[in-house]
Amino acid sequence: MRVFVAGGTGAIGGHTIPALLDQGHTVTALARTRTKAATLTDQGATPVMVSLFDRAELTEALAGHDAVVNLATAIPPMSRFMSTRATRDNYRVRAEGSAALVDAALAAGVGRVVQESVCMLYRDQGARWIDEDAPVDRYPMTRGNFAAESGAHRFTESGGGAGVVLRLGWFLGPGAEHSEQLLAQARHHVGMVLGRPDGYVSSIHLADAATAVVAALGAPAGTYNVVDDEPLTKRDYADALARAARTRLWLRGPGRAAALFGDRLTSLTRSLRVANTRFRETTGWKPRYPSAREAWQATAETLTT
């Protein structure tokens, strides 16, 4: 396939471009700077310097492509996660950028759109397993994700092709800035537990997210959860991080007190035991790292070599 990738130089994109090329796909990727264009060229992709918000430019760039993969986000680092300005920037990319990309894909006659989303849209379900039919919440920080998802569904409903939404777990791995920060904190005996310690967190190593994107190129239209096989409780998640960092945690927090920050941290404080069954059975995809235990270990080894 000829695949156009938006967000190819981001956290998941840095793993997805090589995964696509490894499977024989021809890849064009959007680049915002010459430095990022050079990175894409070194990987074997063809960079295109167009605006994510310019429908005419995008339509021209998408001509002749079979699929569009939209991984574009502007998620702020942990130090700015509570920033209203950072949230607005991410919303614009998710809502306006995704809409422009779908419009361009329709105009260019592209047959498939794969849209990245997150599983943190689901309501807190305690220890119950969550599938794609589970209820979701529409709190302020989810607006961009729902807007992006609606674009993919609109693509399907237009009759022009298949729109696939991937609701990904919390990222782990090289390229995810917060992974490096959490490992650094763990090595200083500090672990982050957001919400109830017995609540669940569903994660995904970036390498597994990348292979899921490749698998989605053959999936029927619809919404799929892409997470590891074994979501851990937040207590076990912190313990897995400590083992990977080869240390003991002396401080774990803020725990239940994180709920005091309201909807700014809702996506991280709830309990989400998300199942990947539908995507595995539909595509045959299987994560290399079945839980955060293995994912954190691999991340720590990579970041220390």
Stockholm file with secondary structure:
# STOCKHOLM 1.0

chainA/1-305         MRVFVAGGTGAIGGHTIPALLDQGHTVTALARTRTKAATLTDQGATPVMVSLFDRAELTEALAGHDAVVNLATAIPPMSRFMSTRATRDNYRVRAEGSAALVDAALAAGVGRVVQESVCMLYRDQGARWIDEDAPVDRYPMTRGNFAAESGAHRFTESGGGAGVVLRLGWFLGPGAEHSEQLLAQARHHVGMVLGRPDGYVSSIHLADAATAVVAALGAPAGTYNVVDDEPLTKRDYADALARAARTRLWLRGPGRAAALFGDRLTSLTRSLRVANTRFRETTGWKPRYPSAREAWQATAETLTT
#=GR chainA/1-305 SS CEEEEESTTSTTHHHHHHHHHHTTCEEEEECSSHHHHHHHHHHTCEEECCCTTCHHHHHHHHTTCSEEEECCCCCCCGGGTTCHHHHHHHHHIIIIIHHHHHHHHHHHTCCEEEEEEEGGGBCCCTTSEECTTSCBCCCGGGHHHHHHHHHHHHHHHTTSSEEEEEEECEEESTTCHHHHHHHHHHHTTEEEEESCTTSEECEEEHHHHHHHHHHHTTSCSEEEEECCSBCEEHHHHHHHHHHHHTSCCSEEEEEGGGGGGGGGSHHHHSCCEECCHHHHHHHCCCCSSCBHHHHHHHHHHHHTC
#=GC SS_cons         CEEEEESTTSTTHHHHHHHHHHTTCEEEEECSSHHHHHHHHHHTCEEECCCTTCHHHHHHHHTTCSEEEECCCCCCCGGGTTCHHHHHHHHHIIIIIHHHHHHHHHHHTCCEEEEEEEGGGBCCCTTSEECTTSCBCCCGGGHHHHHHHHHHHHHHHTTSSEEEEEEECEEESTTCHHHHHHHHHHHTTEEEEESCTTSEECEEEHHHHHHHHHHHTTSCSEEEEECCSBCEEHHHHHHHHHHHHTSCCSEEEEEGGGGGGGGGSHHHHSCCEECCHHHHHHHCCCCSSCBHHHHHHHHHHHHTC
//
